[in-house]
Amino acid sequence: MAGHDADRVRRRRVFYIPGYDPIHPRRYRELYRKEGASLEQAFYDREKAQAERREYFLANPPKPKDVTISFWKRRGPSQIALKELERRQER
């Protein structure tokens, strides 16, 4: 009996397999045969609408309403630029 207790499972580990679906593949084939044409038509309609929107925005790009350009004034060239200038003059 003591040896039998050692063979028992003490902890069960449950793991999830992403993408696993317990429905039989036959069901999906039937669903595709039944609704495949309407799905394909919906796909082409979306592609057509997207192409029309792209053409419209290329022909009529949106104009910004209010643009503010912010920048900081510098007093002189940066130290990196000065070192690069000195290096070029040494050549």
C-alpha positions, 0 to 999 in steps of 0.5 A, spaced: 500 500 500 505 504 501 508 503 494 501 504 491 501 511 494 507 513 491 504 512 484 498 517 485 498 524 482 499 529 487 498 535 483 495 536 477 497 542 472 493 545 467 495 548 461 492 552 456 494 551 449 492 558 445 489 557 438 486 550 440 479 549 439 475 543 441 470 544 435 471 539 429 474 541 423 468 539 419 464 544 422 468 549 420 469 547 413 461 546 412 461 554 415 466 556 410 462 553 404 455 556 407 458 563 408 464 563 404 461 567 398 458 572 403 465 573 407 469 574 400 464 579 398 465 583 404 472 582 404 472 585 397 467 591 399 472 593 405 478 593 400 474 597 395 472 602 400 479 603 403 482 604 396 476 610 395 478 613 402 485 613 400 484 616 393 480 621 396 485 623 402 490 623 396 486 628 392 484 632 398 489 632 404 487 635 410 489 642 412 491 643 419 487 648 422 492 652 427 499 651 427 504 653 432 512 652 431 516 652 437 523 652 438 529 654 442 534 659 440 541 658 441 546 662 443 552 659 439 554 653 436 554 646 440 560 644 443 560 638 438 559 642 432 565 646 434 569 640 435 567 637 429 569 644 425 576 644 429 577 637 427 576 639 419 580 645 420 586 640 422 586 636 416 
